Amino acid sequence: MLKINASSSLHLKDEIYIRPESSKYEKFGRPSNDLILRVIENKDNEIDEKDKGKKKEIPFWIMRQAGRYLPEYRELKKNYDFFDLCFNPELSSNITIMPYKRFSCDLVVIFSDILIIFIAMGIDIKFVENVGPIFNKEINNLEDFTKLNLNLKEIINNLHFVYDSINLTKKKINNAVPVLGFCGSPFTLFTYLTKNNVSKLMPYEKSLKLIYENSKDTHTILNILCNICISHLLNQIDSGANIIQIFDSNAEIVDKNIFKEFSLYYINKIIKTIKVYRPNTYIILFVKDNFHEDIKNLDIEILSITHKQLINNGSNYYYNLFKNKIILQGALDPHILLLDNKETVKKYTSQMIQQISYKNKYIASLGHGILPNSKIENVHAFIQTVKSMK
């Protein structure tokens, strides 16, 4: 059982907001390509008896698969700011579909960003080359945070374009494959919100200072962000997302005890609430290069790991931790797709898959997001290797 430290326990009102407009979205049945869903549904079985002796096809998708490495995306991006693309359901759904058209991915992930929540809260964000996202408002403490728009109904309504895009994507692909919705973990969102945008050497100095010096206020912020994440995910599900992923991309900046108190607690809260309101939703958790054994208590279907986690711990560590009732996802080093020789890409992809103990409980992907300079021929080599292995 996950418990927050008593000294940090807060009595904050938990809110959930589901848009009434969600009832007007077109409803879809099971996708025609349901390979990923079938793999997930096999989670509790070591061997699917009806398929015993048959070869198992490994499903794949790529983190950030709709993005800067695609020539068609770069061409479109010449005329638009990144967030303008996110705000336009017609364009964002087209971008979502780009990798499906090119690679026949077993899943499409909605073109959006974990930081989109902050724009809905009244922050302007600009992406600066070699620096990253720059916010027009500095959040140094709880007082700064409370000056943002914290009205949950308004925030979720401000995010309607995400939900519209999900439903439009389902229509455009004729429900061919599952759609993945996502959000950042409250901890990762907190670190982006409070980070030092100037220092490349210590970007999260302010975030860590707040955590260590004022844990109570930090938990207040995290709890509010948690409620926003829950509602954002529920509305994505109601618009057509078959699977959701929680990205704790900045988990690596703290030790596992801090991670447990300031991140895992809120991840658990999100998952438990989603499972109460939308129990048939499949959940992926991605905790980048950090881990705590209490993750085994989470009600998730898929654990996404990095190449470092796979190499350092081995797949059996994770399968055993969950008593084999888990699907692993990952874990190719994204830098492999930058290489000059596609045969080398095939070699490393093959080596990665060979490290997975249960191929019938596995989704092939990268250990993190695909890099902008990744080569299309290398993506094809990755996919060809995945599909050739059983």
C-alpha positions as a Markdown table, in Angstrom:
| # | Residue | x | y | z |
|---|---|---|---|---|
| 1 | Met | 0.0 | 0.0 | 0.0 |
| 2 | Leu | 1.4 | 3.4 | -0.9 |
| 3 | Lys | 1.3 | 5.9 | 1.9 |
| 4 | Ile | 2.4 | 9.6 | 2.0 |
| 5 | Asn | 4.4 | 10.7 | 5.0 |
| 6 | Ala | 2.2 | 11.9 | 7.8 |
| 7 | Ser | 4.0 | 15.2 | 8.0 |
| 8 | Ser | 3.0 | 15.9 | 4.4 |
| 9 | Ser | -0.6 | 14.7 | 4.6 |
| 10 | Leu | -3.0 | 17.3 | 3.2 |
| 11 | His | -6.7 | 17.7 | 3.4 |
| 12 | Leu | -7.4 | 19.1 | -0.1 |
| 13 | Lys | -10.7 | 18.8 | -1.9 |
| 14 | Asp | -10.4 | 16.3 | -4.8 |
| 15 | Glu | -12.2 | 17.3 | -7.9 |
| 16 | Ile | -13.1 | 15.6 | -11.2 |
| 17 | Tyr | -14.6 | 17.3 | -14.2 |
| 18 | Ile | -15.9 | 15.4 | -17.2 |
| 19 | Arg | -17.1 | 17.6 | -20.1 |
| 20 | Pro | -20.8 | 17.1 | -20.9 |
| 21 | Glu | -19.8 | 17.5 | -24.5 |
| 22 | Ser | -18.0 | 14.2 | -24.3 |
| 23 | Ser | -21.4 | 12.4 | -24.7 |
| 24 | Lys | -21.6 | 13.9 | -28.2 |
| 25 | Tyr | -18.4 | 12.2 | -29.5 |
| 26 | Glu | -18.8 | 9.4 | -31.9 |
| 27 | Lys | -18.4 | 6.0 | -30.1 |
| 28 | Phe | -16.2 | 3.3 | -31.6 |
| 29 | Gly | -15.9 | -0.4 | -31.0 |
| 30 | Arg | -12.8 | -2.5 | -31.0 |
| 31 | Pro | -10.1 | -1.4 | -33.4 |
| 32 | Ser | -9.7 | -3.6 | -36.5 |
| 33 | Asn | -6.0 | -4.0 | -35.6 |
| 34 | Asp | -6.2 | -5.1 | -32.0 |
| 35 | Leu | -2.8 | -6.7 | -31.6 |
| 36 | Ile | -1.7 | -4.5 | -28.8 |
| 37 | Leu | -5.0 | -5.0 | -27.0 |
| 38 | Arg | -4.7 | -8.8 | -27.3 |
| 39 | Val | -1.2 | -8.6 | -25.9 |
| 40 | Ile | -2.4 | -6.5 | -22.9 |
| 41 | Glu | -5.3 | -8.9 | -22.4 |
| 42 | Asn | -2.8 | -11.7 | -22.1 |
| 43 | Lys | -1.2 | -10.0 | -19.1 |
| 44 | Asp | -2.4 | -12.5 | -16.5 |
| 45 | Asn | -1.5 | -15.6 | -18.5 |
| 46 | Glu | 2.0 | -16.9 | -18.9 |
| 47 | Ile | 0.9 | -18.7 | -22.1 |
| 48 | Asp | -2.3 | -18.1 | -24.0 |
| 49 | Glu | -3.5 | -21.8 | -24.4 |
| 50 | Lys | -5.5 | -21.2 | -27.6 |
| 51 | Asp | -2.4 | -19.8 | -29.3 |
| 52 | Lys | 0.0 | -22.3 | -27.8 |
| 53 | Gly | 2.6 | -23.4 | -30.4 |
| 54 | Lys | 1.8 | -20.5 | -32.7 |
| 55 | Lys | 4.2 | -17.7 | -33.4 |
| 56 | Lys | 3.6 | -14.5 | -31.6 |
| 57 | Glu | 3.7 | -11.2 | -33.4 |
| 58 | Ile | 5.2 | -8.4 | -31.4 |
| 59 | Pro | 3.3 | -5.1 | -31.6 |
| 60 | Phe | 5.2 | -1.8 | -31.9 |
| 61 | Trp | 4.9 | 1.9 | -31.6 |
| 62 | Ile | 7.5 | 4.7 | -31.0 |
| 63 | Met | 7.4 | 7.3 | -28.3 |
| 64 | Arg | 6.9 | 10.7 | -30.0 |
| 65 | Gln | 6.3 | 8.9 | -33.3 |
| 66 | Ala | 4.4 | 11.9 | -34.6 |
| 67 | Gly | 7.0 | 14.6 | -34.8 |
| 68 | Arg | 10.2 | 16.2 | -35.9 |
| 69 | Tyr | 12.0 | 13.3 | -37.6 |
| 70 | Leu | 9.2 | 13.0 | -40.2 |
| 71 | Pro | 9.8 | 15.0 | -43.4 |
| 72 | Glu | 6.0 | 15.6 | -43.8 |
| 73 | Tyr | 5.8 | 17.0 | -40.3 |
| 74 | Arg | 8.8 | 19.3 | -40.9 |
| 75 | Glu | 7.1 | 20.6 | -44.0 |
| 76 | Leu | 3.9 | 21.3 | -42.2 |
| 77 | Lys | 5.8 | 22.9 | -39.3 |
| 78 | Lys | 7.3 | 25.6 | -41.5 |
| 79 | Asn | 3.9 | 27.4 | -41.4 |
| 80 | Tyr | 2.9 | 26.9 | -37.8 |
| 81 | Asp | 4.1 | 27.3 | -34.2 |
| 82 | Phe | 4.2 | 23.9 | -32.3 |
| 83 | Phe | 1.3 | 24.8 | -30.0 |
| 84 | Asp | -0.7 | 26.2 | -32.9 |
| 85 | Leu | -0.6 | 22.7 | -34.3 |
| 86 | Cys | -1.7 | 21.2 | -31.0 |
| 87 | Phe | -4.6 | 23.7 | -30.8 |
| 88 | Asn | -6.0 | 22.7 | -34.2 |
| 89 | Pro | -7.8 | 19.3 | -34.1 |
| 90 | Glu | -7.7 | 19.0 | -37.9 |
| 91 | Leu | -3.9 | 19.5 | -38.1 |
| 92 | Ser | -3.1 | 17.6 | -34.9 |
| 93 | Ser | -5.1 | 14.6 | -36.0 |
| 94 | Asn | -3.4 | 14.7 | -39.4 |
| 95 | Ile | 0.0 | 14.7 | -37.6 |
| 96 | Thr | -1.1 | 11.8 | -35.3 |
| 97 | Ile | -1.9 | 9.7 | -38.4 |
| 98 | Met | 1.4 | 10.5 | -40.2 |
| 99 | Pro | 3.5 | 7.6 | -38.7 |
| 100 | Tyr | 0.5 | 5.2 | -39.1 |
| 101 | Lys | 0.4 | 6.0 | -42.9 |
| 102 | Arg | 4.2 | 5.6 | -43.2 |
| 103 | Phe | 4.9 | 2.7 | -40.9 |
| 104 | Ser | 1.6 | 0.9 | -40.1 |
| 105 | Cys | 2.1 | 1.3 | -36.4 |
| 106 | Asp | 0.1 | -0.9 | -34.1 |
| 107 | Leu | -1.0 | 2.2 | -32.2 |
| 108 | Val | -1.3 | 6.0 | -32.8 |
| 109 | Val | -0.4 | 8.5 | -30.0 |
| 110 | Ile | -2.3 | 11.7 | -30.1 |
| 111 | Phe | -0.1 | 14.7 | -31.2 |
| 112 | Ser | 0.0 | 16.9 | -28.1 |
| 113 | Asp | 2.4 | 17.7 | -25.2 |
| 114 | Ile | 2.4 | 17.2 | -21.5 |
| 115 | Leu | 2.9 | 20.9 | -21.0 |
| 116 | Ile | -0.3 | 21.8 | -22.8 |
| 117 | Ile | -2.0 | 21.7 | -19.3 |
| 118 | Phe | 0.0 | 24.8 | -18.3 |
| 119 | Ile | -1.3 | 26.8 | -21.3 |
| 120 | Ala | -4.8 | 25.9 | -20.2 |
| 121 | Met | -3.8 | 27.4 | -16.8 |
| 122 | Gly | -2.8 | 30.7 | -18.3 |
| 123 | Ile | 0.9 | 30.3 | -19.0 |
| 124 | Asp | 2.5 | 31.2 | -22.4 |
| 125 | Ile | 5.2 | 28.7 | -23.5 |
| 126 | Lys | 7.8 | 29.1 | -26.2 |
| 127 | Phe | 10.2 | 26.5 | -27.3 |
| 128 | Val | 13.7 | 27.9 | -27.6 |
| 129 | Glu | 16.4 | 26.0 | -29.5 |
| 130 | Asn | 18.9 | 24.2 | -27.2 |
| 131 | Val | 17.1 | 25.5 | -24.1 |
| 132 | Gly | 13.7 | 23.9 | -24.2 |
| 133 | Pro | 10.3 | 25.3 | -23.1 |
| 134 | Ile | 10.4 | 28.8 | -21.6 |
| 135 | Phe | 7.4 | 30.0 | -19.5 |
| 136 | Asn | 6.3 | 33.6 | -19.4 |
| 137 | Lys | 5.6 | 33.3 | -15.7 |
| 138 | Glu | 8.0 | 32.2 | -13.0 |
| 139 | Ile | 6.6 | 29.8 | -10.3 |
| 140 | Asn | 8.9 | 30.1 | -7.3 |
| 141 | Asn | 6.5 | 29.2 | -4.6 |
| 142 | Leu | 2.9 | 28.3 | -3.8 |
| 143 | Glu | 1.8 | 32.0 | -3.9 |
| 144 | Asp | 3.0 | 32.2 | -7.5 |
| 145 | Phe | 1.2 | 29.0 | -8.3 |
| 146 | Thr | -2.2 | 30.2 | -6.9 |
| 147 | Lys | -2.1 | 33.2 | -9.3 |
| 148 | Leu | -2.6 | 30.8 | -12.2 |
| 149 | Asn | -6.0 | 29.7 | -13.4 |
| 150 | Leu | -6.8 | 26.8 | -11.1 |
| 151 | Asn | -10.5 | 26.4 | -12.0 |
| 152 | Leu | -10.7 | 22.8 | -13.1 |
| 153 | Lys | -13.7 | 23.2 | -15.3 |
| 154 | Glu | -12.1 | 26.1 | -17.2 |
| 155 | Ile | -8.8 | 24.2 | -17.5 |
| 156 | Ile | -10.5 | 21.1 | -19.0 |
| 157 | Asn | -12.7 | 23.1 | -21.3 |
| 158 | Asn | -9.6 | 25.0 | -22.5 |
| 159 | Leu | -8.2 | 21.6 | -23.5 |
| 160 | His | -11.1 | 20.6 | -25.6 |
| 161 | Phe | -8.9 | 20.6 | -28.8 |
| 162 | Val | -7.1 | 17.5 | -27.4 |
| 163 | Tyr | -10.3 | 15.6 | -27.0 |
| 164 | Asp | -11.7 | 16.8 | -30.3 |
| 165 | Ser | -8.5 | 15.6 | -32.0 |
| 166 | Ile | -8.7 | 12.1 | -30.4 |
| 167 | Asn | -12.2 | 11.6 | -31.7 |
| 168 | Leu | -11.4 | 13.0 | -35.1 |
| 169 | Thr | -8.3 | 10.7 | -35.4 |
| 170 | Lys | -10.5 | 7.7 | -34.7 |
| 171 | Lys | -12.8 | 8.8 | -37.5 |
| 172 | Lys | -10.0 | 9.5 | -40.0 |
| 173 | Ile | -8.4 | 6.1 | -39.5 |
| 174 | Asn | -11.7 | 4.3 | -39.4 |
| 175 | Asn | -10.8 | 2.9 | -35.9 |
| 176 | Ala | -8.0 | 1.0 | -37.5 |
| 177 | Val | -5.7 | 0.9 | -34.4 |
| 178 | Pro | -5.9 | 1.9 | -30.8 |
| 179 | Val | -5.4 | 5.6 | -29.9 |
| 180 | Leu | -3.1 | 6.5 | -27.0 |
| 181 | Gly | -3.8 | 9.5 | -24.8 |
| 182 | Phe | -1.4 | 10.7 | -22.2 |
| 183 | Cys | -0.3 | 13.2 | -19.5 |
| 184 | Gly | 2.8 | 14.0 | -17.5 |
| 185 | Ser | 3.0 | 12.8 | -14.0 |
| 186 | Pro | 2.3 | 15.5 | -11.4 |
| 187 | Phe | 5.9 | 15.4 | -10.3 |
| 188 | Thr | 7.3 | 15.8 | -13.8 |
| 189 | Leu | 4.8 | 18.7 | -14.4 |
| 190 | Phe | 5.9 | 20.3 | -11.1 |
| 191 | Thr | 9.6 | 20.2 | -12.1 |
| 192 | Tyr | 8.9 | 21.8 | -15.5 |
| 193 | Leu | 6.7 | 24.4 | -13.8 |
| 194 | Thr | 9.4 | 25.4 | -11.3 |
| 195 | Lys | 12.6 | 24.7 | -13.2 |
| 196 | Asn | 15.3 | 27.2 | -13.9 |
| 197 | Asn | 15.1 | 28.1 | -17.6 |
| 198 | Val | 18.4 | 29.8 | -17.6 |
| 199 | Ser | 20.8 | 27.2 | -16.2 |
| 200 | Lys | 21.6 | 24.2 | -18.4 |
| 201 | Leu | 23.8 | 22.8 | -15.7 |
| 202 | Met | 21.2 | 22.9 | -12.9 |
| 203 | Pro | 17.8 | 23.2 | -14.6 |
| 204 | Tyr | 15.9 | 21.7 | -11.6 |
| 205 | Glu | 17.6 | 23.5 | -8.8 |
| 206 | Lys | 14.5 | 25.5 | -7.9 |
| 207 | Ser | 12.3 | 22.5 | -8.1 |
| 208 | Leu | 14.5 | 20.5 | -5.7 |
| 209 | Lys | 14.8 | 23.5 | -3.4 |
| 210 | Leu | 11.1 | 23.7 | -3.0 |
| 211 | Ile | 10.8 | 19.9 | -2.4 |
| 212 | Tyr | 13.4 | 19.9 | 0.4 |
| 213 | Glu | 12.6 | 23.3 | 2.0 |
| 214 | Asn | 8.8 | 23.4 | 1.7 |
| 215 | Ser | 7.4 | 19.9 | 1.3 |
| 216 | Lys | 3.9 | 21.0 | 2.4 |
| 217 | Asp | 3.5 | 23.6 | -0.3 |
| 218 | Thr | 5.0 | 21.2 | -2.8 |
| 219 | His | 2.4 | 18.6 | -1.9 |
| 220 | Thr | -0.3 | 21.3 | -2.3 |
| 221 | Ile | 0.8 | 22.1 | -5.8 |
| 222 | Leu | 1.2 | 18.4 | -6.7 |
| 223 | Asn | -2.3 | 17.5 | -5.4 |
| 224 | Ile | -3.8 | 20.2 | -7.6 |
| 225 | Leu | -1.8 | 19.1 | -10.6 |
| 226 | Cys | -2.9 | 15.5 | -9.9 |
| 227 | Asn | -6.6 | 16.5 | -10.0 |
| 228 | Ile | -6.0 | 18.2 | -13.4 |
| 229 | Cys | -4.2 | 15.1 | -14.7 |
| 230 | Ile | -7.0 | 12.8 | -13.7 |
| 231 | Ser | -9.7 | 14.9 | -15.4 |
| 232 | His | -7.5 | 15.4 | -18.5 |
| 233 | Leu | -7.1 | 11.7 | -18.8 |
| 234 | Leu | -10.7 | 10.9 | -18.2 |
| 235 | Asn | -11.8 | 13.3 | -20.9 |
| 236 | Gln | -9.2 | 11.8 | -23.3 |
| 237 | Ile | -10.7 | 8.3 | -22.6 |
| 238 | Asp | -14.2 | 9.6 | -23.1 |
| 239 | Ser | -13.2 | 11.0 | -26.5 |
| 240 | Gly | -11.9 | 7.7 | -27.7 |
| 241 | Ala | -8.5 | 6.9 | -26.2 |
| 242 | Asn | -8.2 | 3.1 | -25.7 |
| 243 | Ile | -5.0 | 3.3 | -23.7 |
| 244 | Ile | -3.4 | 6.1 | -21.6 |
| 245 | Gln | 0.2 | 6.6 | -20.6 |
| 246 | Ile | 1.6 | 8.5 | -17.6 |
| 247 | Phe | 5.0 | 10.0 | -18.4 |
| 248 | Asp | 7.2 | 10.5 | -15.3 |
| 249 | Ser | 10.0 | 11.8 | -17.6 |
| 250 | Asn | 11.9 | 13.7 | -14.8 |
| 251 | Ala | 11.8 | 10.9 | -12.2 |
| 252 | Glu | 15.5 | 10.5 | -12.6 |
| 253 | Ile | 16.4 | 13.8 | -10.9 |
| 254 | Val | 15.6 | 12.5 | -7.4 |
| 255 | Asp | 16.4 | 9.4 | -5.3 |
| 256 | Lys | 13.9 | 6.6 | -5.0 |
| 257 | Asn | 12.7 | 7.8 | -1.5 |
| 258 | Ile | 11.9 | 11.3 | -2.7 |
| 259 | Phe | 10.4 | 9.7 | -5.8 |
| 260 | Lys | 8.1 | 7.6 | -3.7 |
| 261 | Glu | 6.7 | 10.5 | -1.6 |
| 262 | Phe | 6.5 | 13.2 | -4.3 |
| 263 | Ser | 5.8 | 11.2 | -7.4 |
| 264 | Leu | 4.6 | 7.6 | -6.8 |
| 265 | Tyr | 1.9 | 8.7 | -4.3 |
| 266 | Tyr | 0.3 | 10.9 | -7.0 |
| 267 | Ile | 0.7 | 8.4 | -9.8 |
| 268 | Asn | -1.1 | 5.9 | -7.6 |
| 269 | Lys | -3.9 | 8.4 | -7.0 |
| 270 | Ile | -4.3 | 8.9 | -10.7 |
| 271 | Ile | -4.4 | 5.2 | -11.5 |
| 272 | Lys | -6.8 | 4.3 | -8.7 |
| 273 | Thr | -9.2 | 7.1 | -9.8 |
| 274 | Ile | -9.1 | 6.2 | -13.5 |
| 275 | Lys | -9.8 | 2.6 | -12.6 |
| 276 | Val | -12.8 | 3.6 | -10.5 |
| 277 | Tyr | -14.3 | 5.8 | -13.2 |
| 278 | Arg | -13.2 | 4.0 | -16.4 |
| 279 | Pro | -12.2 | 0.5 | -15.2 |
| 280 | Asn | -11.7 | -0.9 | -18.7 |
| 281 | Thr | -9.0 | 1.6 | -19.6 |
| 282 | Tyr | -5.5 | 0.2 | -20.1 |
| 283 | Ile | -2.7 | 2.2 | -18.4 |
| 284 | Ile | 1.0 | 2.5 | -19.3 |
| 285 | Leu | 3.4 | 3.9 | -16.7 |
| 286 | Phe | 6.8 | 5.3 | -17.8 |
| 287 | Val | 9.2 | 6.2 | -15.0 |
| 288 | Lys | 12.4 | 7.3 | -16.6 |
| 289 | Asp | 15.5 | 5.8 | -15.0 |
| 290 | Asn | 14.1 | 5.6 | -11.5 |
| 291 | Phe | 12.2 | 2.9 | -9.7 |
| 292 | His | 10.7 | 1.9 | -6.4 |
| 293 | Glu | 9.5 | -1.6 | -5.6 |
| 294 | Asp | 6.1 | -0.2 | -4.5 |
| 295 | Ile | 5.4 | 0.3 | -8.2 |
| 296 | Lys | 4.4 | -3.4 | -8.1 |
| 297 | Asn | 1.3 | -2.4 | -6.1 |
| 298 | Leu | 0.0 | -0.1 | -8.9 |
| 299 | Asp | -3.0 | -1.3 | -11.0 |
| 300 | Ile | -1.3 | -0.9 | -14.3 |
| 301 | Glu | -1.2 | -3.1 | -17.4 |
| 302 | Ile | 2.1 | -1.9 | -19.0 |
| 303 | Leu | 5.4 | -0.8 | -17.6 |
| 304 | Ser | 7.5 | 1.2 | -20.0 |
| 305 | Ile | 11.3 | 1.0 | -19.4 |
| 306 | Thr | 14.4 | 2.7 | -20.8 |
| 307 | His | 17.4 | 0.9 | -22.3 |
| 308 | Lys | 19.3 | 1.6 | -19.1 |
| 309 | Gln | 16.6 | -0.1 | -16.9 |
| 310 | Leu | 16.5 | -3.1 | -19.2 |
| 311 | Ile | 20.3 | -3.6 | -19.2 |
| 312 | Asn | 20.9 | -2.8 | -15.5 |
| 313 | Asn | 18.0 | -4.9 | -14.2 |
| 314 | Gly | 17.0 | -7.4 | -16.9 |
| 315 | Ser | 13.4 | -8.0 | -17.9 |
| 316 | Asn | 13.0 | -10.8 | -15.4 |
| 317 | Tyr | 13.4 | -8.3 | -12.5 |
| 318 | Tyr | 10.2 | -6.6 | -13.7 |
| 319 | Tyr | 8.3 | -9.7 | -14.6 |
| 320 | Asn | 9.1 | -11.3 | -11.3 |
| 321 | Leu | 8.2 | -8.1 | -9.3 |
| 322 | Phe | 4.7 | -8.2 | -10.8 |
| 323 | Lys | 4.5 | -12.0 | -10.6 |
| 324 | Asn | 4.5 | -12.1 | -14.4 |
| 325 | Lys | 1.2 | -10.1 | -14.5 |
| 326 | Ile | 2.7 | -7.2 | -16.4 |
| 327 | Ile | 3.4 | -6.2 | -20.0 |
| 328 | Leu | 6.8 | -4.6 | -20.6 |
| 329 | Gln | 7.3 | -1.9 | -23.2 |
| 330 | Gly | 10.5 | -0.4 | -24.6 |
| 331 | Ala | 13.4 | -0.2 | -24.6 |
| 332 | Leu | 15.7 | 0.6 | -27.5 |
| 333 | Asp | 18.1 | 3.5 | -26.9 |
| 334 | Pro | 16.7 | 6.3 | -29.1 |
| 335 | His | 20.3 | 7.1 | -30.2 |
| 336 | Ile | 20.4 | 3.9 | -32.2 |
| 337 | Leu | 18.1 | 5.4 | -34.7 |
| 338 | Leu | 20.7 | 8.1 | -35.4 |
| 339 | Leu | 23.3 | 5.6 | -36.8 |
| 340 | Asp | 24.6 | 5.5 | -40.3 |
| 341 | Asn | 24.1 | 1.8 | -40.9 |
| 342 | Lys | 20.7 | 0.3 | -40.7 |
| 343 | Glu | 22.2 | -3.2 | -40.3 |
| 344 | Thr | 23.6 | -2.0 | -37.0 |
| 345 | Val | 20.2 | -0.8 | -36.0 |
| 346 | Lys | 18.8 | -4.3 | -36.7 |
| 347 | Lys | 21.6 | -5.8 | -34.6 |
| 348 | Tyr | 20.9 | -3.6 | -31.6 |
| 349 | Thr | 17.1 | -4.1 | -32.0 |
| 350 | Ser | 17.5 | -7.8 | -32.1 |
| 351 | Gln | 19.8 | -7.8 | -29.0 |
| 352 | Met | 17.2 | -5.8 | -27.1 |
| 353 | Ile | 14.3 | -8.1 | -28.0 |
| 354 | Gln | 16.4 | -11.2 | -27.1 |
| 355 | Gln | 16.7 | -9.7 | -23.5 |
| 356 | Ile | 12.9 | -9.9 | -23.1 |
| 357 | Ser | 11.9 | -13.1 | -21.3 |
| 358 | Tyr | 8.2 | -13.1 | -22.3 |
| 359 | Lys | 7.7 | -12.1 | -26.0 |
| 360 | Asn | 4.0 | -12.6 | -25.5 |
| 361 | Lys | 4.0 | -10.0 | -22.8 |
| 362 | Tyr | 5.9 | -7.3 | -24.6 |
| 363 | Ile | 5.4 | -4.2 | -26.8 |
| 364 | Ala | 8.4 | -3.0 | -28.7 |
| 365 | Ser | 9.2 | 0.7 | -28.6 |
| 366 | Leu | 12.0 | 3.1 | -27.7 |
| 367 | Gly | 13.3 | 3.7 | -24.2 |
| 368 | His | 12.3 | 7.3 | -24.6 |
| 369 | Gly | 11.2 | 9.7 | -27.3 |
| 370 | Ile | 12.5 | 9.5 | -30.8 |
| 371 | Leu | 15.2 | 12.1 | -31.5 |
| 372 | Pro | 14.6 | 14.8 | -34.2 |
| 373 | Asn | 17.6 | 13.6 | -36.4 |
| 374 | Ser | 16.5 | 10.0 | -36.4 |
| 375 | Lys | 16.6 | 8.5 | -39.9 |
| 376 | Ile | 13.6 | 7.1 | -41.6 |
| 377 | Glu | 15.5 | 4.1 | -42.9 |
| 378 | Asn | 16.5 | 3.3 | -39.4 |
| 379 | Val | 12.9 | 3.4 | -38.2 |
| 380 | His | 12.1 | 0.9 | -41.0 |
| 381 | Ala | 15.0 | -1.3 | -39.9 |
| 382 | Phe | 13.7 | -1.2 | -36.3 |
| 383 | Ile | 10.2 | -2.2 | -37.4 |
| 384 | Gln | 11.4 | -5.0 | -39.8 |
| 385 | Thr | 13.5 | -6.5 | -37.0 |
| 386 | Val | 10.6 | -6.4 | -34.5 |
| 387 | Lys | 8.2 | -8.0 | -37.0 |
| 388 | Ser | 10.7 | -10.7 | -37.9 |
| 389 | Met | 11.2 | -11.8 | -34.3 |
| 390 | Lys | 8.8 | -14.1 | -32.4 |
